[in-house]
Amino acid sequence: MIRFVAVMAITLFSQPLDARTWKSADGSKTFEGDLKSYDKATGQVVVVRNGKDMSFIRDILSGEDIEWLKTEGVKLVSATRAGGSSSEISGELPEVLPSPDGEEADMSKPVQVYILLGQSNMLGFGKPNALQSVAAEKYPYLVDDSGGWTVRKDVRNVRVMCSGNSLAKDFTNDWMTIQGNIGPEIGIGHHVGHVTDSPVMILKSCIGNRSLGWDLLPPGTEPYEHGGTTQPGYRGTPDDPIGNGEPVEGKWYAGCQYDGDIAAAKAVLEDLDKYYPGAKSYEVAGFFWWQGDKDMRNAAHFEMYEQNLIQLIKSLRKDFDAPDAKFVTASLGQTEEGSQGGDGKILDAMKAVAQSDDVELKDDVAFVYTHPLSKGGSSSGHYSGNPETYMNVGEEMGKAMVELLAK
């Protein structure tokens, strides 16, 4: 098995990394110091000056220094940190994945958790019977020598689901294999699992028919005007767009499904041994997001998609105490680049977030264009249940996550 590290932070506690002359934001002051650590999520910089640590927020620095931190500083910290991580990078994904070797992961290491969110297509409607006829040729790692489905003993497949913030139910809690309808989790789990020595958990928490602009609206979003109507912010309602910051008892409110999905995922992690037997600790390494079908039908939602997606990433990282967790998003399969409809606006928003130079997003977000991967049909029709669409999208999302982790 190829060894791979799931990078979890941009903070380092070791020897200084690089000496340079630093300049203040207004250009009036300079000082000499060695970069010791840089946390790109919080903006905290630690420089060694005259043998002593000096800590400050990057905003006091010149624009040139901030740009250096975004590029060279991050690279230096990441490269030095890798030697002290729980796993090591030692290879790349092959063109064709081999069948899983049946070995368990190194349980002395924290479980690397990947949380899958979205709506019905992330939930999964790929038909396993149709997959059987093509798996040996197109996805050979899924089929063992006897023609049965392979089982990964190093990747746990967990799915929970709730409606709003109601009590969640367990639907899957097993090793990664084909059982029932599939979503992108199969391709994701095999690719991430192949390159990770640590135990891996694919944790899916979602339900169908939910929009980012309303049901899944993340914390921190504020009310805004659209078409003469005030759109609710997080935990607001049409009657009370601002809300009081608390869930609205007995009513659906903006972010109700976000609250439910996050609570359901956290409940799994709080009872870790039930869902990954023998596990002692975990790290949330990344998030996968496949969604947009409902938002594309509402201009108030698709026009705010980019802003809401950025806030979603920030909120998820905060809620799961994972400030540098990677994020992979995928477009709707029927949507071609250049579409001027709501679906095209969502695709453009996803691309923009993945290409952002924002220090909190740069090199941490990837976008998968799924139109070439789809075997037909549309997101609203669940791609006619074609399992190849779900496998193809899952594989590319998994590869995109691996590329992010390798940076």
Buried (B, 14 or more C-beta within 10 A) or exposed (E): BBBBBBBBBBBBEEEBBBEBEBBEBEEEEEEEBBBBBBBBBEBBBBBBBEEEEBEEEBEBBBEEBBBBBBEBBBBBBBEBBBEEBBBEBEEEBEEEBEBBEEEEBBBEBBBBBBBBBBBBBBBBBBBBEBBBEEBEEBBEBBBEEEEEBBBBBBBBBBBBBBBBBEEBEBEBBEBBBBEEBBBBBBBBBBBBBBBBBBBBBBBBBBBBEBBBBBBBBBBBBEBBEBEEEEBBBBBBBEEBBBBEEEBBEEEBBBBBBBBBBBBBBBBBBEEBEEBBEEBEEBBBBBBBBBBBBBBBBBBBBBBBBBBBBBBBBBBBBBBBEBBBBBBBBBBBBBBEEEBEEBBBBBBBBBBBBBEBEBBBBBBBBBBBBBBEBBBEBBBBEBBBBBBBBBBBBBBBBBBBBBBBBBE
